Amino acid sequence: MTRILMVCLGNICRSPLAQGVMEQRLRKTGLFRSVYVDSAGTQGYHVGESPDPRAVEAAARRGYDISVQRARRIRDGDFQSFDYILAMDHDNLHQLTARCPGPEVERLKLLMDFAPGPDAQEVPDPYYGGEDGFERALDLIEAAVDGLVLEIKAR
């Protein structure tokens, strides 16, 4: 089984969105039973909380249900347990790299590394912005997840 961990700062906006998009894409492609997806934050500000209501609403408008997810902080064991640990931005990638045991560092990447074209390198944090920030985040996440699914299918 391939295991994927989506990571952002607090695990209430971008990484839950990425998890929800990935889970739906896996169901549509028939890979759901062979790929496990989770999400976490580099910080523990929101542990146990539901995703941000704006993220839940934006996701629902596109047919994703992320309402049952609960925020958690990344754990040391995650670095060995997951095949892909995908950060939403360079700051979170840097935090993961600093904490990651040496050999597992190859598992760390930006989610946007899987997006076609040079549109963006990061998924910007929509937390302090308006509704359009969540829509932009979803646009980027969907593109990157589609590329990731193609890579997994090719394996």
VMD Tcl script that draws the C-alpha trace (Angstrom):
set ca {
  {0.00 0.00 0.00}
  {1.21 3.51 -0.86}
  {0.86 5.98 2.02}
  {0.61 9.74 1.48}
  {0.67 12.48 4.11}
  {-0.40 16.02 3.18}
  {1.13 18.70 5.43}
  {0.47 22.37 6.09}
  {0.89 24.60 9.14}
  {-2.18 23.91 11.29}
  {-3.93 21.11 9.39}
  {-7.23 22.98 9.06}
  {-7.12 24.45 5.53}
  {-4.76 23.27 2.81}
  {-3.78 19.78 3.92}
  {-7.37 18.70 4.69}
  {-8.36 20.01 1.26}
  {-5.52 18.05 -0.33}
  {-6.51 14.91 1.56}
  {-10.14 15.27 0.47}
  {-9.26 15.86 -3.18}
  {-6.81 12.94 -3.19}
  {-9.30 10.56 -1.59}
  {-11.95 11.43 -4.18}
  {-9.51 11.05 -7.09}
  {-8.42 7.66 -5.72}
  {-12.05 6.51 -5.55}
  {-12.67 7.63 -9.13}
  {-9.57 5.85 -10.45}
  {-10.09 2.66 -8.46}
  {-6.91 3.13 -6.41}
  {-8.65 3.82 -3.10}
  {-7.88 0.39 -1.63}
  {-4.17 0.58 -2.50}
  {-3.42 4.14 -1.36}
  {-3.88 5.58 2.14}
  {-4.07 9.36 2.59}
  {-3.84 11.41 5.77}
  {-2.99 14.99 6.67}
  {-1.14 16.74 9.47}
  {0.20 20.11 10.54}
  {3.75 21.09 11.39}
  {2.29 22.96 14.38}
  {-0.24 21.82 16.95}
  {-2.40 24.95 17.10}
  {-5.62 23.19 16.12}
  {-5.17 19.56 17.22}
  {-8.54 17.81 17.38}
  {-10.40 20.58 15.55}
  {-12.45 20.26 12.39}
  {-11.20 21.91 9.22}
  {-11.82 25.64 8.86}
  {-15.51 26.17 7.94}
  {-14.46 28.11 4.83}
  {-12.39 25.12 3.68}
  {-15.31 22.77 4.35}
  {-17.64 25.01 2.31}
  {-15.20 25.46 -0.59}
  {-14.61 21.71 -0.69}
  {-18.33 20.95 -0.61}
  {-18.97 23.29 -3.55}
  {-16.66 21.03 -5.59}
  {-18.05 17.76 -4.25}
  {-15.46 16.96 -1.56}
  {-16.45 16.14 2.01}
  {-13.69 17.03 4.46}
  {-16.00 17.65 7.42}
  {-15.09 14.46 9.30}
  {-11.35 15.17 9.33}
  {-9.69 16.32 12.57}
  {-6.45 18.24 12.82}
  {-3.35 16.55 14.12}
  {0.31 17.43 14.37}
  {2.95 15.45 12.51}
  {4.50 12.68 14.63}
  {8.05 11.33 14.50}
  {6.76 7.96 13.27}
  {5.14 9.60 10.24}
  {8.55 10.00 8.60}
  {8.93 6.22 8.42}
  {5.26 5.36 7.89}
  {4.53 7.44 4.79}
  {5.98 7.03 1.30}
  {5.14 10.61 0.32}
  {5.14 13.50 2.79}
  {3.91 16.47 0.80}
  {4.19 20.01 2.11}
  {1.96 22.80 0.86}
  {4.74 25.42 0.92}
  {8.48 25.91 1.32}
  {8.23 26.97 4.98}
  {6.49 23.75 5.98}
  {8.89 21.73 3.82}
  {11.79 23.38 5.66}
  {10.21 22.52 9.04}
  {9.71 18.92 7.95}
  {13.27 18.66 6.64}
  {14.70 19.97 9.92}
  {12.77 17.37 11.88}
  {13.14 14.40 9.52}
  {15.64 11.59 10.17}
  {18.34 11.50 7.46}
  {17.33 8.63 5.15}
  {13.63 9.54 5.09}
  {14.28 13.06 3.75}
  {13.81 11.72 0.20}
  {10.11 11.22 1.03}
  {9.63 14.97 1.53}
  {8.40 17.03 -1.40}
  {6.15 19.94 -2.21}
  {2.69 18.90 -3.36}
  {3.08 21.34 -6.24}
  {6.04 19.30 -7.54}
  {3.37 17.07 -9.10}
  {1.46 19.86 -10.86}
  {1.96 20.25 -14.60}
  {3.57 23.47 -15.73}
  {5.13 26.31 -13.80}
  {1.84 27.82 -12.50}
  {2.93 27.84 -8.84}
  {5.46 26.22 -6.53}
  {3.35 26.52 -3.40}
  {-0.26 26.34 -2.30}
  {-0.72 29.72 -0.59}
  {-2.31 29.70 2.85}
  {-5.91 30.95 2.46}
  {-6.52 31.30 6.23}
  {-6.19 35.08 6.40}
  {-7.75 35.77 3.01}
  {-11.23 35.70 1.57}
  {-13.24 33.01 -0.18}
  {-11.20 33.39 -3.36}
  {-8.11 32.18 -1.47}
  {-9.78 28.83 -0.80}
  {-10.86 28.55 -4.43}
  {-7.30 29.31 -5.61}
  {-5.91 26.75 -3.15}
  {-8.33 24.13 -4.50}
  {-7.39 24.93 -8.10}
  {-3.71 24.32 -7.32}
  {-4.37 21.26 -5.18}
  {-6.54 19.63 -7.85}
  {-3.84 20.12 -10.49}
  {-1.11 18.70 -8.25}
  {-3.23 15.77 -7.06}
  {-4.03 14.84 -10.64}
  {-0.29 14.70 -11.37}
  {0.34 12.66 -8.23}
  {-2.35 10.15 -9.19}
  {-0.71 9.75 -12.60}
  {2.63 9.02 -10.91}
  {1.08 6.47 -8.58}
  {-0.72 4.75 -11.48}
  {2.58 4.55 -13.36}
  {4.32 2.79 -10.44}
}
mol new
graphics top color blue
foreach p $ca { graphics top sphere $p radius 0.5 }
foreach p [lrange $ca 0 end-1] q [lrange $ca 1 end] { graphics top cylinder $p $q radius 0.2 }
display resetview
